[in-house]
Amino acid sequence: MNKLESIRFGSTGADVSRIGFGGAPAGLTNYLDPFSPVDVEQRDGVLAAIKRAVEVGINYFDTAAAYGTGESEKIFGEGLAAAGISGKRDDIYVATKVSHSEENPRVSIERSLENLRLDVIDLVQVHGTTYTREARGQTMRNDGTLEVLEQARDDGLIRHIGFTTEDQNPPVYEFIESGRFDVMQTCYNIVFQHTYEPARPFGSIYEADKAGMGVVTMRALTASVFQRWMSAVRPDDDFDYSAALLQFVLSNKLIDVALVGMRTHKEVDKNVAVLNDLSGRVDLNDLHEKFV
């Protein structure tokens, strides 16, 4: 395995590559549909991409039980096994997720272990977007999702606990302040900067970092929002902004891992080239200078 730019992942003790392999689109027709069928051709491309990612030194892999009702996890498990990663290992960091509304989170964790072909999962995250009062209660109550995850950690099934969010509402800060989570995964990119406002400064990324948590970001390339905007205002613009968008996220020193969905080995190589191009980083303090 090659050595890429890596970082100590919060207080977990793990060293992780600063780009991570995102599993949302991994071989699925539509990952937002829990019963989305597997696209066979795309699945083969993702398997090759996983193998290539391990070869070039990407060691952070993130998926979820909800993606295709476990199909993404199975593809990850197959791909990592083909790359020689299975059972207990220390050189690869594998993250998955469990819904806060899961009737029996322990069963979900055990199923994920089987899907991923692992003896222990490095990180299991409470899978959320906006945490309503009900979702917050299901997560934090006695015998709730978080308590089940803590028991699974104590039993050696998982190593660390996190949560995912796309919001900035009070439960997000309550989760951070509780001291019971090791990692926060949140949406952050050049379009959606609500989690990190350096001119004030404020935002959940700051608070998670202060709490010693690992910080992972999703949608580094803006889920095509930026690209669609550029197409709207400059219809003849055929420039590929992907590298610049990823460099923006990597320029944030509080971000440990920027997740990127990768469907082919060529996409892996392209993203690794961006990571290796340190000249593409910007000083965010200068960029956000209020008075120019």
N, C-alpha and C positions, 0 to 999 in steps of 0.2 A: 504494500500500500504506500503510495506517495504521501508526502507531507504538504498539506495546504495551510493557508493562514487559519489559525485556530485560536480559541479563547477559552479561558476557564469559565465554565458554565455556572454562573452565580455561585452558590455555596454547595453545589452538588459534588464538587471534587472532580468532575469529568472535564476533559478537554475536548471541545467539539469544533468541527469545521464551521466557518462563518457563513457558508451557504449550506442549506439542508435540502434534501430530496423530499418534496411535497407529494403526498400520495392521493390527493383529492381526484386528480384526473387519471389515475393509474389504471389504464386499461378499461375504463368504464365509459359507456355511451353518455351518461349524465350522472355525475356523482351526487347531485342534489336529490335524485330519485333513489331511495333506499333499495329499490328492486331493479335498478338499472342493469341491463344485461352487459356482459363483458364483450367488448369489441376484440375479436380474436387477433386481428392484425395489429391493433394498437397494443394489445397485451404482450405480444412478442417483442414489440419495440420497447416497451417499458422494462421487460425482463433484461433485454440487452443494455438498457440505460442503467439499471441497477448494478449490473455487473461492472459496467464501465465506471460508474460512480465510485464503487469500492476500489477499483484499480487506481483511480487518480487521486484518492484520498478523501473523498466526501464520507464523513462518518456519522452524519445526523440524518435519520430517516423518520418521517412523520406521516402517519396515516390515521384511520379512525374506523371503529367498528361499524359506524353508520354508512360508510362509503360502500354502496353496493351490498349492504347487509353482510359485511365481512369479506367481500370479494377483493377489495383493495388490499386488505391484510393478507389474504391468501397469496396474491401476486407478490407482495413484498416478501412473504415467507419463502416462496419458491425462488425468487430472484436472489435473496440473500443466501439461501442454502446453496444455490448454484455457484455463488461467489465464495463459498467456503465458510459462511457465517451461519451458525446454528447453535442451539443449546446455550451454554454459558460462555460469555465472551466479554472482553473488556475494551476492544478496539472499535466497536460500533455502538452507537447510541440510538436506540429504537424507541420511538414515542407513538402511542396510540391514544384513543379517547373513548370515554364511556358517557352516555347521556345521563344528565341529572335526573331524568324521569325513568330511567331503567328500573324495572320492577325488582330485579336482583342483580346489582352491579357485580357481585362476586362471580356469578355465572358468566357475565359478559367478559370479565377479565380472564377467566379460565378458557373461554372460547377464543379470545384473542391470542393467548399463549399458544393454543393449538394451531390457529391460523398462521401465526408468525413463525412457528416451529422453534420456539424459544423456551428456555427453562425459567427465565425471568425477563420482565419488560422493564426497561430503564425508566420510562416515564408514562404514567397514565394520567390523562387530563380530563377534567369535567368538561364536557363538550357543550359549549353555550355560545349564543350570539348576544341577545339581550337577556339579562337575568331579571325576570319579573319577581314580584314578592313571593309568588308560589315557587318559582325555580330556586330562589335564594333559600327558601325554607326546606325544600327537598334536598338541597346540597348540605346545609349546615345543621339541620336538626339532629337530635339523638337518633342513632341508627340510620342516618341519612347517607347520601352518596359519599361524602367526604370521610365519614367514620368507617364506612366499608373499605374505602381505599386505604385508610390508615391501617386497618387490620390486615389487609392484603400485603401491605408493605412490611408489617411486623412478621407476617408469615413467610416472607421471602419470595412472594410472587412478583412484586414490583419493587423498584428502587426509590423512585421519586414521584411526587404528586404535583399536578398543575391544573390550570384552568385556561380555557380559551374564551375570548370575548371580542365583540366588535363594537362595544359600547363604552361609555364613560360614566355610567350611572352609579349610585351609591353602593350596590352590592360588589362592584369591582374593587372599590377601595376597602370595603369591609373584608373581602377575601385577602387582599394584600396585608392589611393590618392584623389579620388573625394570626399570622406567623405559621399557618398550617400548610401553606403551599410553597413549593420549591421553584415553580416556573409559571410565568404568564405568557401566553401566546395571544397576540393582539394584531389588529389591522393597523398598518402604518406604511405609508408610501408618499410620493410627492404630491398626490391629490388629497389623501386622507391623513392629515397631520394632527388630528385632534388629541392623540395620545401623547404628543410631545410638542410643547409650545415653548421654545427656548427664549423668546423675547420677554416672557414674564418672570420666571419659567413655571410651568405647571404641566400636569398630565400623569397618567398612570404609569408610563414608562419610567419617569423620574422616581415615582413612589416605589415601584417594584425594584428598581436598582438600589434605592436606599435600604430596602428590606433584605437585600442580598439574594434576590431571586434571579434566576435566569430569565432573559427576555428573548422571545422568539416572535418574529413578525410574519404575517401572511399577506398575500397579495402585493408582493414587492413591485410587480409590474402593473399594478393598478387594476387588474382584471379587465384590461383593455379600455378602461374609462378614458385615460389620457390619450390613447391612440385614436379612439373614436372622436374625441374633441378635436385633435389635430386634423383628422379627416374632414371634420365639419368646417373648420376655419381655413384649412389649406387643402382642398380636394386633390391637388396635384402632388402633395408631399408624400414621397415614398421612402422617406428616411426611417431606418429601424432604430427606435428610441430605447429598445430593451436594455442595452448595456448602460445607458445613462440613468435609466430608472432604477436599475439594480444598484448602481454605484451610489445613488442618492441614499438608499437605505444603508448600504455598507459604510457610508461616511458617518453615520450616527454611532458614536463610540459606546452608547448605552445598549445598542443592539448586539446580542450575542450571535443569533442565527437568523438569516433571512431565508425563508422557505421559497423554493421555486419548483413549480411542477415541471417535470422533465419526462418526455415521452420517447425520446430516442437518444442513442449514444452521442449523436452530433450536438443535441441540445446540452448534454452534460458538458462536452468539451467547450462549447460556446460560453456557458456560465462559469466554468473554471477559468477560462481566459479572462473574463471580466474580473473575477476575484483576484487573479494574479496581477492585474494591471493597477497597481497602486497609484499611478499617475492620474487615474480617473476619479480619485476621491476629492471631495471638496470640504472646505472648512465651513461647517454649518453655522458657526457663530458669525462668520463674515456674511454668509448668505442671508441670515436673518437680521443683520444689522438694521435697527429701526430707522435710523436717520442717515441717509446717504446723499 
